[in-house]
Amino acid sequence: MKRQPLGICDLCGGPIPLADWYTSKGRPRLYCSVECKCTANSRAGAPIRSKKILARIARGEWQNPAELRPPTSDEQAYRARKGRRREVADGRWRNPALSADAREKLSRPRKHNGLLHTVIEKLKQGLSVANLSPDEQDAHRAYRKQLRDARRDELNRQARERYKLRQEQVTADQRAEQRAKWRRANKKRTKAKGGG
């Protein structure tokens, strides 16, 4: 249930954009952002979590996390080795790369061409792009451009979807008001260019 007036965030009191006053279900929007929504939900659930923890303490089930010591990496490695040795001794251990799924995956072509794969491996080892050969630098540059273009296309697609969604929620009167505002701005721009 909305506590603040329409268009005002229930948590921070900030404004909600006019096109987002209502949800897709037609209900008044409560919060201005995902962060405000998550914070409000967390605050609403805090008393419930507190009651559950107090009940666990009363039953003697709760343990202080500060007193629990997680295993070190050496201990984890020792346990893993011990488990593998037990599997080998029982004759249950099998090389994971020999399974049907692994063989099928390993037989597929690499995601990147050979030159680009070499470049990526070198960069993983700490080398900089300046240490690569000219051919490797060209391959890396083309790969980075391809990634940038893909990211830009994805962001543009998301922006188009958001714009379409907003336009569906805007009423005819609001659309007419927007057009009038744009016309005034264009006239002002034209006068400024014309010097009049």
C-alpha positions in Angstrom: 0.0 0.0 0.0 1.4 3.4 -1.0 2.2 5.7 1.9 3.5 8.8 0.0 1.6 10.7 -2.7 1.6 9.4 -6.3 5.0 10.0 -7.9 7.0 10.2 -4.6 9.2 7.3 -3.5 7.9 5.7 -0.2 11.5 5.1 1.1 13.7 8.1 0.1 11.0 10.6 -0.8 12.6 11.3 -4.2 10.5 11.9 -7.3 9.5 9.0 -9.6 9.5 9.9 -13.4 6.0 10.7 -14.7 6.1 7.8 -17.2 6.8 5.4 -14.3 4.1 6.4 -11.9 2.2 3.2 -12.5 3.5 -0.4 -12.7 2.7 -2.7 -15.7 -0.3 -4.0 -13.6 -1.7 -0.5 -13.3 -0.9 -0.1 -9.6 0.9 3.0 -8.2 4.7 2.6 -8.1 6.0 2.6 -4.6 9.8 3.1 -5.1 11.9 5.2 -7.4 14.6 2.6 -8.0 15.5 -1.1 -7.5 17.9 -0.1 -4.6 15.0 1.6 -2.7 12.8 -1.4 -3.3 15.4 -3.8 -2.0 16.2 -1.7 1.0 12.5 -1.3 1.9 11.9 -5.1 1.5 15.0 -5.8 3.7 13.7 -3.4 6.4 10.3 -5.0 6.3 11.8 -8.5 6.7 14.2 -7.5 9.5 11.8 -8.2 12.4 10.9 -11.6 11.0 14.5 -12.6 10.6 15.2 -11.3 14.2 12.4 -13.4 15.6 13.6 -16.5 13.8 17.2 -16.0 15.1 16.0 -15.4 18.7 13.9 -18.6 18.5 17.0 -20.6 17.2 19.0 -19.1 20.1 16.3 -20.2 22.6 16.3 -23.7 21.2 20.1 -23.8 21.4 20.6 -24.3 17.6 22.3 -21.0 16.8 26.1 -20.9 16.6 28.1 -17.7 16.5 29.6 -17.4 12.9 32.7 -15.6 14.4 33.5 -18.8 16.4 33.3 -21.1 13.3 36.6 -21.4 11.5 36.4 -22.2 7.8 38.9 -24.8 6.6 42.1 -23.4 5.0 43.0 -24.1 1.4 45.6 -26.6 2.5 43.0 -28.5 4.6 40.5 -28.5 1.6 43.2 -29.8 -0.7 44.2 -32.5 1.8 40.5 -33.6 2.0 40.1 -33.6 -1.8 43.3 -35.7 -2.2 42.2 -38.1 0.5 38.8 -38.6 -1.3 40.4 -39.2 -4.7 42.8 -41.8 -3.1 39.9 -43.6 -1.6 38.1 -43.7 -5.0 41.3 -45.0 -6.7 41.7 -47.7 -4.0 38.1 -48.8 -4.4 38.4 -48.8 -8.2 35.6 -46.1 -8.5 37.8 -43.2 -9.9 37.4 -42.4 -13.5 39.1 -39.7 -15.5 36.5 -37.0 -16.0 37.9 -36.2 -19.5 37.0 -39.7 -20.7 33.2 -39.4 -20.2 31.0 -39.2 -23.3 30.0 -35.6 -22.6 33.6 -34.5 -22.0 34.8 -36.2 -25.2 32.1 -34.5 -27.2 33.0 -31.1 -25.7 36.7 -31.6 -26.2 36.1 -32.6 -29.9 34.3 -29.3 -30.6 36.3 -26.5 -32.3 37.7 -23.8 -30.1 35.6 -20.7 -29.5 38.4 -18.4 -30.7 40.7 -18.9 -33.7 44.2 -20.2 -32.9 45.9 -16.7 -33.0 43.4 -15.1 -30.7 43.5 -18.0 -28.3 47.2 -17.6 -28.0 46.8 -13.9 -27.4 44.2 -14.5 -24.6 46.5 -17.1 -22.9 49.5 -14.7 -23.0 47.4 -11.9 -21.5 46.2 -14.3 -18.8 49.9 -14.9 -17.9 50.4 -11.2 -17.2 51.9 -10.0 -20.5 50.7 -6.6 -21.8 49.5 -5.9 -25.3 52.7 -4.1 -26.1 54.6 -7.5 -25.6 52.5 -9.1 -28.4 53.6 -9.4 -32.0 51.9 -7.0 -34.6 49.6 -9.8 -35.9 48.6 -10.7 -32.3 47.9 -7.0 -31.5 45.7 -6.8 -34.6 43.8 -9.9 -33.6 43.3 -8.6 -30.1 42.2 -5.1 -31.4 39.6 -6.7 -33.7 38.3 -8.9 -30.8 38.0 -6.0 -28.5 36.1 -4.0 -31.2 33.8 -6.9 -31.7 33.1 -7.0 -27.9 32.5 -3.2 -27.8 30.1 -3.4 -30.7 28.2 -6.3 -29.2 27.9 -4.4 -25.9 26.7 -1.2 -27.6 24.1 -3.1 -29.6 22.8 -4.8 -26.5 22.6 -1.5 -24.6 20.8 0.1 -27.6 18.3 -2.8 -27.7 17.6 -2.4 -24.0 17.1 1.4 -24.4 14.7 0.8 -27.3 12.7 -1.6 -25.2 12.5 0.8 -22.2 11.4 3.6 -24.5 8.7 1.5 -26.1 7.5 0.5 -22.6 7.4 4.1 -21.4 5.5 5.2 -24.6 2.9 2.5 -24.0 2.3 3.9 -20.5 2.1 7.6 -21.5 -1.5 8.9 -22.1 -2.5 10.8 -25.2 -2.6 14.1 -23.2 0.9 13.5 -21.9 2.1 12.7 -25.4 0.6 15.9 -26.8 2.3 17.9 -23.9 5.6 16.3 -24.8 5.2 17.2 -28.5 4.4 20.8 -27.6 7.5 21.0 -25.3 9.7 19.6 -28.2 8.2 22.2 -30.6 8.9 25.1 -28.2 12.5 23.8 -27.7 13.0 23.5 -31.5 11.7 27.1 -32.1 14.0 28.4 -29.4 16.9 26.6 -31.0 16.0 27.9 -34.5 15.8 31.5 -33.2 19.2 31.1 -31.5 20.7 29.9 -34.7 19.1 32.7 -36.8 20.3 35.3 -34.3 16.8 36.6 -33.8 
